Amino acid sequence: MSPADPALSDALGRLRDALTSTTLRLGIVGGDEARAERDELANQIDDHLLPRLASMDAPLLAVIGGSTGAGKSTIVNSVVGDDVSAAGVLRPTTRSPVLICHPDEVAAFSDGRVLPDLPRTTSAEAVGRQLAVRPHTGIGPGLALLDAPDIDSIEDANRELATQLLGAADLWLFTTTAARYADAVPWAFLRRAVERGVTLAVVVNRVPPGAADEIAPHLSSMLTEAGLPDVPIFAIDEGELVDERLPGDAVAPVRGLLDDLAGDAEQRREVIRRTLAGALDSVEARSARVLGAARHHDEAAAELLDDVTTELERARRRLADDLSGGTLLRDEVLDRWQELIGTGELMRALQSRLSSLRDRIAAAFTGRQRQAEDVAGELTSTIERLVVDHADALADAIHRSWLDRRAGVALVDDDSTLRRASLDVRDQAARTVRDWQGDVLALVAERGSSKRTTARVLAGGINTVGIGLMILVFSQTGGLTGGEVAVASGTAGLSQTLLNALFGEQAVRDLTRDARTMLLDRIGALFEADANRYRTLLWAHATPPEITDELAGAIAAVESAR
């Protein structure tokens, strides 16, 4: 714990960085508490542990904190003997923290060593998170007194700042009232004092005359039972204010505590060492709770990612089923295909078993480019609608699966666009099908180029042959490993007969398998890209698992350095 050895400070800096990188933004059980724990610990490392390790002899920081209406600012002004912190009936009165120190020690609190994220001001009017530094001889050298916002303020920013300031303290002057000392909010902070080993004194303000002998012992027993024995308790009787300040004898015990610390360097060092040791002792348990929440977040994120992967696989299987068995071949497609190839003529050619069959096929195909384009257009329109329908179904399935998980509800519940495929899918569907048709034509040309007669057919009607292969892809059942059966009409079945005549049965099997694979891959890539909307949304909120691993390593590094 020596400032001469930087190992502990380096390890704490690494832990601070890991904590601030651990976002914990998914909606899981205990998420709010884990984020508060993370923020408090990261702030305390910056505001107290690192500055104190760097300078054990720097002035002691006493923070006076407590509930709304406890009279903190009035007590500060009364102890100092001057109006250094605004007090009044409006709640909350203290919005910006006020730090009072001896004039000789202004530099110790103006350089950003303590509470580095708070801008400083010496003006009479501090704004927001500005730290107002007020030099005054009413505070002796060697310490500073900081008046913090209310711990139970109705304003979130005030509560968070009060928590941060108490985390930076070497000494808590915890202030409450005779009517509220047993309330839940003060005790939530006092329990933090137990865990963190904070040096603590409690000020009970507005005690009815004669009630101190009853309240102080009762509060002392409550503190002892909570794990805070031997805590000094200062009871301030309720009475009339003089110039908006308490009488000198009412605050004399509090003033005496501060004077003793100012006059005794060894006593100050003991308070500083005790609070520092307690804060360091608490780091392991507090950071372990954040780590546990981070791992829970990782698990929740993994489940959401698995949902996306699972629904993608289901969508691909459903798509593969709907692309087979002839269900995609509407009458318009088959009619145009029959018109294109002239079924009767080709059937007679096939039945004659003439050796010039390929020449007859070539003659039938030549000069029918426009008709081939019409059939391709019908196929494009049909497949495009199928792709969009399946993409909508995929989006709806992912959306519903995320709504079934606590971590997913907050991500998708308010975004109706996530229930359907994105507009980009609708724009890209036709292009995807056209690109696949280009793949099929290239595949047919490649496989037929090695055969002279087939090449002659392709030269005259490669588009027609390609469309025949497309129709064959959509008319197959029973897999593509052999024994295919064309289940559409005889017109569709002729596609297989024609292609077998051109390429041979095994080559047709290979062509059909490869063409089908290309289509599924292209549409699958389109689905994958659309599903990335959900992954992008998730990673905008979830912490990558490697950050959690870094947090675990940083915790171990702190323990090793200690």
DRENGU-273958 format. One record per residue (C-alpha): x, y, z. Coordinates in steps of 0.05 Angstrom, whole numbers, m for minus. Each point is the difference from the previous one (the first is absolute). Example, Ala and Ser with C-alpha at 12.3 -4.5 7.8 and 13.67 -1.06 7.14 Angstrom:
<atoms>
@xx 246&yy m90&zz 156
@xx 27&yy 69&zz m13
</atoms>
This chain:
<atoms>
@xx 0&yy 0&zz 0
@xx 61&yy 45&zz m6
@xx m2&yy 57&zz m51
@xx 72&yy m18&zz m18
@xx m25&yy m65&zz m31
@xx m45&yy 15&zz m60
@xx m25&yy m72&zz m8
@xx m64&yy 10&zz 40
@xx m16&yy 66&zz m32
@xx 11&yy m30&zz m69
@xx m45&yy m59&zz 17
@xx m54&yy 46&zz 26
@xx 4&yy 43&zz m63
@xx m8&yy m63&zz m42
@xx m60&yy m20&zz 42
@xx m31&yy 69&zz m7
@xx 7&yy m4&zz m76
@xx m30&yy m70&zz m1
@xx m59&yy 23&zz 43
@xx m15&yy 60&zz m44
@xx 3&yy m45&zz m62
@xx m50&yy m49&zz 31
@xx m65&yy 32&zz m24
@xx m52&yy m46&zz 33
@xx m55&yy 30&zz m43
@xx m43&yy m62&zz m11
@xx m64&yy m5&zz 39
@xx 16&yy m57&zz 48
@xx m19&yy m12&zz 73
@xx 45&yy 42&zz 44
@xx 26&yy 42&zz m58
@xx m15&yy 67&zz 33
@xx 36&yy m20&zz 64
@xx 60&yy m27&zz m38
@xx 7&yy 65&zz m40
@xx m3&yy 41&zz 63
@xx 53&yy m45&zz 32
@xx 44&yy 7&zz m62
@xx m6&yy 75&zz m1
@xx 12&yy 9&zz 75
@xx 62&yy m44&zz m1
@xx 29&yy 32&zz m63
@xx m12&yy 69&zz 29
@xx 31&yy m19&zz 67
@xx 62&yy m26&zz m35
@xx 8&yy 67&zz m37
@xx m23&yy 46&zz 56
@xx 30&yy m33&zz 62
@xx 44&yy m61&zz m9
@xx 47&yy 24&zz m54
@xx 9&yy 71&zz 27
@xx 10&yy m26&zz 71
@xx 50&yy m53&zz m20
@xx 38&yy 53&zz m38
@xx 2&yy 46&zz 61
@xx m12&yy m27&zz 69
@xx 17&yy 68&zz 30
@xx m49&yy 40&zz m40
@xx m54&yy 36&zz 41
@xx m55&yy m44&zz 29
@xx m67&yy 7&zz m34
@xx m61&yy m1&zz 45
@xx m67&yy m4&zz m37
@xx m63&yy 21&zz 35
@xx m57&yy m38&zz m32
@xx m70&yy m22&zz 18
@xx m74&yy 6&zz m13
@xx m41&yy 58&zz m27
@xx m15&yy 52&zz 54
@xx 52&yy m27&zz 49
@xx 32&yy 70&zz 4
@xx 68&yy m18&zz m28
@xx 15&yy 68&zz m29
@xx m23&yy 35&zz 64
@xx 47&yy m45&zz 40
@xx 58&yy 15&zz m48
@xx m12&yy 75&zz 5
@xx m6&yy m4&zz 75
@xx 65&yy m40&zz 7
@xx 38&yy 47&zz m46
@xx m32&yy 62&zz 31
@xx m18&yy 30&zz m67
@xx m51&yy m9&zz m57
@xx 42&yy m44&zz m46
@xx m55&yy m47&zz m24
@xx m70&yy 21&zz m19
@xx m53&yy m21&zz 49
@xx m75&yy 10&zz m3
@xx m69&yy m29&zz 1
@xx m1&yy m21&zz m74
@xx 15&yy m73&zz m12
@xx 50&yy m19&zz m24
@xx 41&yy 61&zz 20
@xx 70&yy m29&zz m14
@xx 2&yy m17&zz m74
@xx 73&yy 13&zz m13
@xx 51&yy m26&zz 51
@xx 38&yy 51&zz 42
@xx 70&yy m15&zz 26
@xx 28&yy 43&zz 56
@xx 74&yy m3&zz 14
@xx 55&yy 42&zz 32
@xx 25&yy 55&zz m47
@xx 69&yy m31&zz 0
@xx m27&yy m65&zz m29
@xx m43&yy 24&zz m58
@xx 50&yy m28&zz m49
@xx m9&yy m70&zz 28
@xx m73&yy 0&zz m22
@xx 5&yy 43&zz m63
@xx 45&yy m43&zz m42
@xx m49&yy m57&zz m13
@xx 38&yy m51&zz 41
@xx m63&yy m14&zz 41
@xx m67&yy m7&zz m37
@xx 34&yy 10&zz m68
@xx m64&yy m1&zz m41
@xx m30&yy 60&zz 37
@xx 16&yy 69&zz m28
@xx 23&yy 51&zz 53
@xx m26&yy 69&zz 13
@xx 14&yy 53&zz 54
@xx m60&yy 42&zz m19
@xx m58&yy 10&zz 47
@xx m47&yy m35&zz m48
@xx 19&yy m71&zz m18
@xx m40&yy m35&zz m55
@xx m18&yy m74&zz m6
@xx 60&yy m46&zz 13
@xx 48&yy 57&zz 13
@xx 40&yy m7&zz 64
@xx 0&yy 67&zz 36
@xx 66&yy 8&zz 37
@xx m6&yy 50&zz 57
@xx 63&yy 17&zz 39
@xx m14&yy 20&zz 73
@xx 40&yy 4&zz 64
@xx m58&yy m31&zz 37
@xx 29&yy m67&zz m23
@xx 69&yy m17&zz 25
@xx 56&yy m24&zz m45
@xx 6&yy m74&zz m15
@xx m74&yy m13&zz m15
@xx m59&yy 23&zz m42
@xx m74&yy m3&zz 12
@xx m45&yy m15&zz m60
@xx m75&yy 14&zz 1
@xx m34&yy m52&zz m45
@xx m69&yy m2&zz m33
@xx m55&yy m41&zz 32
@xx 6&yy m76&zz m3
@xx m76&yy m5&zz m10
@xx m9&yy 60&zz m46
@xx m58&yy m1&zz m48
@xx 50&yy 15&zz m54
@xx 39&yy m60&zz m26
@xx 62&yy 40&zz m15
@xx 3&yy 26&zz 72
@xx m6&yy m70&zz 29
@xx 54&yy m27&zz m46
@xx 46&yy 58&zz 16
@xx m11&yy m9&zz 75
@xx 18&yy m74&zz m6
@xx 63&yy 18&zz m39
@xx 22&yy 52&zz 51
@xx m8&yy m47&zz 58
@xx 42&yy m51&zz m37
@xx 56&yy 51&zz m4
@xx 0&yy 15&zz 74
@xx 52&yy m18&zz 53
@xx m52&yy 14&zz 53
@xx m76&yy 1&zz m3
@xx m38&yy 50&zz 42
@xx m66&yy m34&zz m11
@xx m58&yy 46&zz 17
@xx m72&yy m17&zz 16
@xx m55&yy 25&zz 47
@xx m32&yy m26&zz 62
@xx m63&yy m14&zz m41
@xx 35&yy m37&zz m56
@xx 61&yy m36&zz 28
@xx m34&yy m68&zz m8
@xx m23&yy 11&zz m72
@xx 18&yy m50&zz m54
@xx 41&yy 46&zz m45
@xx 50&yy 22&zz 53
@xx 10&yy m72&zz 21
@xx 13&yy m22&zz m71
@xx 60&yy 47&zz 0
@xx 21&yy m20&zz 70
@xx 3&yy m72&zz m22
@xx 47&yy 21&zz m56
@xx 43&yy 32&zz 54
@xx 4&yy m69&zz 33
@xx 23&yy m35&zz m63
@xx 50&yy 54&zz m19
@xx 31&yy 10&zz 69
@xx m15&yy 75&zz m2
@xx 21&yy 42&zz 59
@xx m67&yy 28&zz 22
@xx m32&yy 50&zz 47
@xx m75&yy 11&zz 4
@xx m32&yy 68&zz 12
@xx m73&yy m2&zz 24
@xx m31&yy 68&zz m11
@xx m64&yy 30&zz 27
@xx m3&yy m42&zz 63
@xx m58&yy 22&zz 45
@xx 27&yy 30&zz 65
@xx 14&yy m54&zz 50
@xx m6&yy m58&zz m51
@xx 74&yy m8&zz m15
@xx 10&yy m47&zz 59
@xx m52&yy m47&zz m31
@xx 16&yy 8&zz m74
@xx 76&yy m5&zz 2
@xx 2&yy m68&zz 38
@xx m54&yy m29&zz m46
@xx 37&yy 22&zz m63
@xx 66&yy m26&zz 29
@xx m31&yy m68&zz 11
@xx m28&yy m1&zz m70
@xx 69&yy 17&zz m28
@xx 34&yy m53&zz 41
@xx m51&yy m52&zz m22
@xx 13&yy 20&zz m72
@xx 75&yy m10&zz 8
@xx 20&yy 72&zz 16
@xx 21&yy 0&zz 73
@xx 32&yy 60&zz 35
@xx m25&yy 50&zz m51
@xx 0&yy 71&zz 29
@xx m70&yy 29&zz 3
@xx m11&yy 75&zz 5
@xx m70&yy 22&zz 21
@xx m20&yy 71&zz m16
@xx m61&yy 26&zz 37
@xx m55&yy 34&zz m38
@xx m1&yy 75&zz 13
@xx m3&yy 69&zz m29
@xx 52&yy 19&zz m52
@xx 42&yy 62&zz 8
@xx 15&yy 34&zz m67
@xx m22&yy m65&zz m33
@xx 53&yy m38&zz 38
@xx m1&yy m46&zz 61
@xx 27&yy 25&zz 66
@xx 74&yy m14&zz 10
@xx m10&yy m47&zz 58
@xx m49&yy m42&zz m41
@xx 53&yy m17&zz m52
@xx 59&yy 1&zz 47
@xx 9&yy m76&zz 2
@xx 2&yy m3&zz m77
@xx 47&yy 59&zz m2
@xx 43&yy m34&zz 52
@xx 7&yy m63&zz m43
@xx 23&yy 41&zz m59
@xx 48&yy 42&zz 42
@xx 31&yy m63&zz 30
@xx 12&yy m28&zz m70
@xx 29&yy 66&zz m24
@xx 47&yy 2&zz 59
@xx 24&yy m72&zz 0
@xx 34&yy m25&zz m62
@xx 7&yy m71&zz 27
@xx m74&yy m4&zz 15
@xx m15&yy 24&zz m71
@xx 47&yy m53&zz m29
@xx m35&yy m54&zz 42
@xx m69&yy 20&zz m26
@xx 28&yy 2&zz m71
@xx 34&yy m69&zz 7
@xx m62&yy m31&zz 31
@xx m48&yy 24&zz m53
@xx 48&yy m16&zz m57
@xx 10&yy m71&zz 27
@xx m75&yy m10&zz 7
@xx m13&yy 25&zz m71
@xx 54&yy m46&zz m28
@xx m27&yy m58&zz 39
@xx m69&yy 11&zz m31
@xx 25&yy 1&zz m72
@xx 1&yy m75&zz m9
@xx m72&yy m13&zz 22
@xx m28&yy 61&zz m36
@xx 36&yy m14&zz m65
@xx m19&yy m73&zz 4
@xx m74&yy 20&zz 2
@xx 11&yy 42&zz m63
@xx 36&yy m59&zz m32
@xx m58&yy m46&zz 17
@xx m49&yy 48&zz m32
@xx 46&yy 5&zz m61
@xx 1&yy m75&zz m8
@xx m76&yy m1&zz 6
@xx m3&yy 53&zz m55
@xx 46&yy m43&zz m43
@xx m46&yy m59&zz 9
@xx m61&yy 42&zz m17
@xx 34&yy 27&zz m62
@xx 21&yy m70&zz m21
@xx m72&yy m24&zz 6
@xx m24&yy 58&zz m43
@xx 53&yy m15&zz m52
@xx m19&yy m74&zz 2
@xx m72&yy 20&zz m14
@xx 22&yy 36&zz m63
@xx 42&yy m59&zz m23
@xx m56&yy m50&zz 15
@xx m53&yy 40&zz m37
@xx 47&yy 9&zz m59
@xx 11&yy m75&zz m5
@xx m75&yy m12&zz 4
@xx m13&yy 53&zz m53
@xx 51&yy m34&zz m46
@xx m33&yy m68&zz 10
@xx m70&yy 28&zz m13
@xx 27&yy 35&zz m62
@xx 32&yy m64&zz m26
@xx m66&yy m37&zz 9
@xx m39&yy 54&zz m37
@xx 49&yy 1&zz m57
@xx m10&yy m74&zz m15
@xx m56&yy m46&zz m20
@xx m31&yy 44&zz m54
@xx m38&yy 46&zz 49
@xx 36&yy 61&zz m29
@xx m19&yy m15&zz m73
@xx m63&yy 40&zz m12
@xx m41&yy m12&zz m62
@xx 25&yy 64&zz m32
@xx 72&yy m25&zz 4
@xx m16&yy m68&zz m29
@xx m43&yy 29&zz m55
@xx 56&yy 47&zz m22
@xx 50&yy m57&zz 4
@xx m44&yy m44&zz m44
@xx m7&yy 57&zz m50
@xx 75&yy 10&zz 0
@xx 22&yy m71&zz m15
@xx m58&yy m24&zz m42
@xx m16&yy m62&zz 39
@xx m35&yy m39&zz m54
@xx 57&yy 6&zz m50
@xx 52&yy m20&zz 50
@xx m40&yy m58&zz 26
@xx m5&yy m28&zz m70
@xx 74&yy 9&zz m9
@xx 14&yy m36&zz 65
@xx m47&yy m57&zz m19
@xx 33&yy m9&zz m69
@xx 67&yy m14&zz 34
@xx 36&yy 33&zz m57
@xx 74&yy 9&zz 4
@xx m9&yy 74&zz m18
@xx m39&yy 14&zz 64
@xx 48&yy 55&zz 22
@xx m8&yy 34&zz m67
@xx m75&yy 0&zz 8
@xx 7&yy 29&zz 70
@xx 47&yy 53&zz m26
@xx m49&yy 18&zz m55
@xx m56&yy 5&zz 51
@xx 40&yy 46&zz 45
@xx 31&yy 46&zz m52
@xx m31&yy 70&zz m7
@xx m43&yy m2&zz 63
@xx 37&yy 50&zz 43
@xx m61&yy 43&zz 14
@xx m41&yy m59&zz 21
@xx 56&yy m24&zz 45
@xx 2&yy 68&zz 33
@xx m75&yy m4&zz 13
@xx 7&yy m67&zz 36
@xx 59&yy 26&zz 40
@xx m41&yy 60&zz 20
@xx m57&yy m44&zz 24
@xx 49&yy m41&zz 41
@xx 32&yy 63&zz 29
@xx m67&yy 28&zz 22
@xx m21&yy m66&zz 32
@xx 66&yy m12&zz 37
@xx 4&yy 73&zz 22
@xx m68&yy m4&zz 34
@xx 21&yy m65&zz 34
@xx 65&yy 32&zz 25
@xx m36&yy 60&zz 29
@xx m52&yy m43&zz 34
@xx 54&yy m44&zz 31
@xx 40&yy 62&zz 21
@xx m61&yy 29&zz 34
@xx m12&yy m66&zz 35
@xx 72&yy m2&zz 23
@xx m3&yy 71&zz 28
@xx m65&yy m16&zz 37
@xx 30&yy m64&zz 29
@xx 62&yy 35&zz 26
@xx m42&yy 57&zz 28
@xx m46&yy m49&zz 36
@xx 58&yy m41&zz 28
@xx 32&yy 63&zz 28
@xx m65&yy 22&zz 31
@xx 1&yy m65&zz 39
@xx 65&yy 20&zz 33
@xx 7&yy 55&zz 52
@xx 64&yy 26&zz m32
@xx m34&yy 3&zz m68
@xx m64&yy 35&zz 18
@xx 31&yy 69&zz 11
@xx 39&yy m7&zz m65
@xx m58&yy m14&zz m48
@xx m66&yy 15&zz 34
@xx m5&yy 72&zz m23
@xx 26&yy m10&zz m71
@xx m54&yy m26&zz m46
@xx 47&yy 0&zz m60
@xx 35&yy m61&zz 30
@xx m63&yy m42&zz m9
@xx 8&yy m1&zz m76
@xx 57&yy m6&zz m49
@xx 37&yy 65&zz m13
@xx m14&yy 42&zz m62
@xx 68&yy m20&zz m25
@xx m23&yy m73&zz m5
@xx m58&yy 20&zz m44
@xx 47&yy 41&zz m43
@xx 52&yy m56&zz m4
@xx m46&yy m60&zz m11
@xx m9&yy 9&zz m75
@xx 75&yy 15&zz m9
@xx 17&yy m63&zz 39
@xx m43&yy m43&zz m45
@xx 28&yy 33&zz m63
@xx 70&yy m11&zz 24
@xx m16&yy m73&zz 12
@xx m28&yy m6&zz m70
@xx 66&yy 26&zz m24
@xx 35&yy m53&zz 42
@xx m42&yy m54&zz m33
@xx 16&yy 24&zz m71
@xx 74&yy 3&zz 17
@xx m4&yy m70&zz 29
@xx m36&yy m28&zz m61
@xx 51&yy 32&zz m47
@xx 59&yy m27&zz 40
@xx m27&yy m71&zz 4
@xx m21&yy m2&zz m74
@xx 63&yy 32&zz m30
@xx 38&yy m67&zz m1
@xx m51&yy m34&zz m45
@xx m3&yy 22&zz m73
@xx m72&yy m16&zz m13
@xx m24&yy 27&zz 66
@xx 40&yy 63&zz m11
@xx m36&yy 10&zz m67
@xx m67&yy m5&zz 36
@xx 23&yy 49&zz 53
@xx 24&yy 49&zz m53
@xx m71&yy 5&zz m26
@xx m39&yy m3&zz 64
@xx 40&yy 2&zz 64
@xx m54&yy 42&zz 34
@xx m52&yy m53&zz m17
@xx 44&yy m57&zz 26
@xx 14&yy 41&zz 63
@xx m75&yy 10&zz 12
@xx m10&yy m74&zz m9
@xx 51&yy m12&zz 55
@xx m35&yy 51&zz 45
@xx m67&yy m34&zz m9
@xx 33&yy m67&zz 15
@xx 27&yy 29&zz 65
@xx m70&yy 19&zz 22
@xx m33&yy m66&zz m22
@xx 43&yy m50&zz 37
@xx m18&yy m42&zz 61
@xx 36&yy m55&zz 37
@xx 67&yy 36&zz 2
@xx 51&yy 8&zz m54
@xx 41&yy m63&zz 10
@xx m35&yy m42&zz m53
@xx m69&yy m26&zz m18
@xx m30&yy 69&zz m9
@xx m73&yy 6&zz m16
@xx m30&yy 60&zz m35
@xx m65&yy 13&zz 37
@xx m26&yy 59&zz m39
@xx m38&yy m7&zz m65
@xx 28&yy m38&zz m59
@xx 25&yy 67&zz m27
@xx 46&yy 9&zz 59
@xx 20&yy m73&zz m3
@xx 24&yy 10&zz m71
@xx 55&yy 46&zz 27
@xx 35&yy m60&zz 30
@xx m8&yy m41&zz m64
@xx 29&yy 56&zz m42
@xx 58&yy 14&zz 46
@xx 16&yy m75&zz 5
@xx 2&yy m2&zz m76
@xx 49&yy 59&zz m1
@xx 45&yy m16&zz 59
@xx m14&yy m70&zz 24
@xx m35&yy m21&zz 64
@xx 58&yy 6&zz 48
@xx 20&yy 68&zz m27
@xx m72&yy 23&zz 9
@xx 0&yy m23&zz 72
@xx 63&yy 40&zz 12
@xx m27&yy 61&zz m36
@xx m65&yy m1&zz 39
@xx 35&yy m9&zz 66
@xx 49&yy 56&zz m13
@xx m54&yy 48&zz m26
@xx m43&yy m13&zz 61
@xx 59&yy 10&zz 47
@xx 16&yy 66&zz m34
@xx m71&yy 25&zz 9
@xx m4&yy m21&zz 73
@xx 68&yy 33&zz 13
@xx m20&yy 66&zz m32
@xx m67&yy 4&zz 35
@xx 33&yy m24&zz 65
@xx 50&yy 57&zz m6
@xx m58&yy 48&zz m8
@xx m34&yy m28&zz 62
@xx 66&yy 3&zz 38
@xx 10&yy 73&zz m18
@xx m70&yy 18&zz 23
@xx 9&yy m39&zz 65
@xx 62&yy 42&zz 14
@xx m48&yy 56&zz 19
@xx m13&yy m39&zz 64
@xx 73&yy m15&zz 12
@xx 18&yy 73&zz m10
@xx m54&yy 21&zz 48
@xx 24&yy m51&zz 52
@xx 73&yy 21&zz m4
@xx m20&yy 73&zz 8
@xx m23&yy m21&zz 70
@xx 39&yy m62&zz 19
@xx 72&yy m2&zz 23
@xx 45&yy m46&zz m43
@xx 21&yy m62&zz 39
@xx 74&yy 20&zz m5
@xx m16&yy 62&zz 43
@xx m27&yy m46&zz 54
@xx 64&yy m41&zz m5
@xx 40&yy 64&zz 8
@xx m40&yy 19&zz 61
@xx 15&yy m68&zz 31
@xx 74&yy 9&zz m15
@xx 0&yy 70&zz 29
@xx m32&yy m25&zz 65
@xx 53&yy m54&zz 6
@xx 55&yy 52&zz m14
@xx m24&yy 44&zz 58
@xx m1&yy m59&zz 48
@xx 70&yy m20&zz m23
@xx 26&yy 71&zz 9
@xx m28&yy 4&zz 70
</atoms>
